[in-house]
Amino acid sequence: MTVRKRLACLVFVLIAGLSVASCTSTHSPATSNEPAPSGDFTLAASPNAVSLPQGGTSTLSVAVTAVHGLTGNVSVAISGLPAGVSTSPQSPLSVSVGSTVSLTLSATTAASLGPATLNFQGSQGSLNHAATEALTVAPMPNFAVAIQPGSVGLTQGGTSQPVSVSVTSLNAFSGNVAIALVGLPPGIAASTGSGFNVAAGASQSITFTAANSAAPGTINVMLQASSGPLTHSAGATLQVQAAAQPDFDLAVLPGLVAVTQGQDSRPVSVAVTGINGFASDVTVAVSGLPAGVTASPSSLTIPAGSSLPVTFYVPANAPAGSATLTFTGTADSITHSATVTIQTSTDPVFSITYFDTTITTPTPNETIRIVNPGIQSTPSTTPDLCANIYVFDATQELEECCSCDITANGSLALSITTNLTSNPDNGVAITSGTIAVIPGTGACDPRTPNPAPDLAVWGTHLAPGVNRAGAVNAAVVETRAEDLTLSGNEETELAGLCSMIYANDSGFGICSCEGDVTDGVKALARR
């Protein structure tokens, strides 16, 4: 048989077979040997992320879904919980297939902060599936309480300035805070009462009132603030002062009175100042007068807010020296006193020294040094003596004048060039002349000197015998100024000339006291 015939026969056989198979499938049912699918489940937690505050709770859902008709329960174990976080119901959970369970997460106030991943492992027989949940433990909402200012004063029968109690929200805290005031004694009341509420982020103003019977002293007040389980406190102090009583102050000025034997002193002013509504007259008496010395008037009645002058007469035979006089004021069972020192002397003196700055080559600066040896046994806040300074040129014309305060045991060094001759009255430089210094008391003013003992004046000069033309490094000596008796006419003349300079020369002719200071018992007041 040829190949062609063989192929034709094969095709015929195949076609016949297909026809037979087709007829067979039409009339006979087919059978399958494949097994049915096994039941299963899926596990899911939602939402995908949850935030849990310390001390708070949050919920999430755990769902078990059936696959291929699975039934029964699935056991779900939870792991990865941060310290201080628990679940309700507790792990492991029993979840029916096809249902969802609500899970509550609870955190203690000390639960570990930060992110964590919760792992859910579900199992039924040999079936196991897992799910995860992102958890963040956030700080617990809280608040802070404060009171400002932390200390406040009030007087018996009065009201304090306002204080502010504020509540600050921390970690998204919201709501009201209950505040109780603890520690208020009898007689002290708060404008809010003993308790009040303040909303988070707000403040409350409080004033405190003291009854007349409230005890003076320091009171510690405590604020106790609470909101749910949260409690905080803050403290403040109240300074309760006794109610001010009417009073007066007694002052006598100046504190030093110089008087010459056989003469009357300059007047001192005795002043009464009312305090806290004091309005009575004050009776003032003088004690401590040396023998023979009299005061005029010897007693005074001074209304509050007023002053009266007192002068002292010292007889010619009174011994020289100092004494302390006491002025005692009495009114409404209140007594105060003030003292002055009276200095009795013979004829007043003044000191005189000379200067010469005609050398053209550099030489040490000439100075005068004025020393107050101190005539008070105890320090005083008022200046003790004034150095009334008068600078004359070589023709004895007054060119400059000024007054400098000097305290007891203090001294002042003044430069001839810088302090005493740099501002002449006539504008012409002074190169030589004399300087007179009159000690005084009271208000330092060279136009009205009040002579008193006793200042020591020293002047620096080139040493005798020095060749002045070549005195580049000339030796300098300091000598004590000469003390001379000051007559009344001389005092009047000096005061008048200095007054003319002050009045007519637009600031020229006034010397300066800004020298080198040595402090004694008290600080030196410069003028």
Number of C-alpha atoms within 10 A of each C-alpha: 5 6 8 8 9 10 11 10 11 11 11 10 12 11 11 12 12 11 11 11 11 11 11 11 10 9 8 8 7 7 6 5 5 6 6 7 9 9 12 18 21 17 22 19 23 16 12 11 14 16 17 23 20 21 19 18 16 14 16 16 13 19 17 23 17 17 15 11 13 14 16 11 17 24 18 23 16 18 13 14 16 19 12 16 21 17 17 12 13 13 15 16 20 17 18 17 22 18 12 16 16 14 18 15 21 20 23 16 15 13 21 19 17 13 15 15 15 18 18 23 19 25 17 16 7 6 12 16 17 16 17 19 19 16 20 18 22 19 20 21 17 17 22 17 23 19 21 14 13 14 16 18 16 20 19 20 17 16 18 18 14 15 18 15 19 19 23 17 18 15 12 11 14 16 11 17 23 16 23 17 19 14 13 16 13 11 14 21 16 16 12 14 11 14 14 14 19 19 16 21 16 13 17 16 14 16 16 21 20 23 15 15 12 18 17 17 11 14 17 14 18 18 22 18 24 18 16 8 6 11 16 16 16 16 17 17 15 20 16 23 18 16 14 11 10 14 19 23 17 22 19 21 18 19 22 25 26 22 26 22 20 17 13 18 21 19 15 20 17 20 19 23 18 18 15 11 12 18 16 16 19 25 16 22 17 21 14 12 16 17 10 12 16 16 17 14 13 13 16 20 17 19 18 21 16 15 19 16 15 19 17 22 18 24 17 13 9 17 15 15 12 17 16 17 17 18 22 18 25 17 17 11 5 11 16 16 16 17 19 18 18 20 20 26 21 17 17 23 21 27 23 21 20 19 24 16 16 11 13 11 11 11 17 14 14 20 21 24 21 23 22 24 16 19 18 18 8 9 16 14 10 19 24 27 29 29 31 26 28 26 29 22 22 14 9 11 14 22 27 28 33 23 26 26 26 33 30 26 20 23 23 24 20 20 20 24 17 17 18 27 26 20 22 23 24 15 11 12 14 24 15 18 20 18 24 23 26 28 28 29 24 24 16 22 23 27 22 18 23 24 26 26 23 22 25 20 25 19 22 22 20 22 13 10 6 12 11 16 10 13 16 14 11 16 13 16 12 15 14 15 22 15 18 13 12 15 12 10 9 11 17 13 12 20 19 15 18 23 16 12 21 20 9 11 13 10 13 18 27 27 25 22 23 15 17 12 18 16 16 18 15 19 19 22 16 15 14
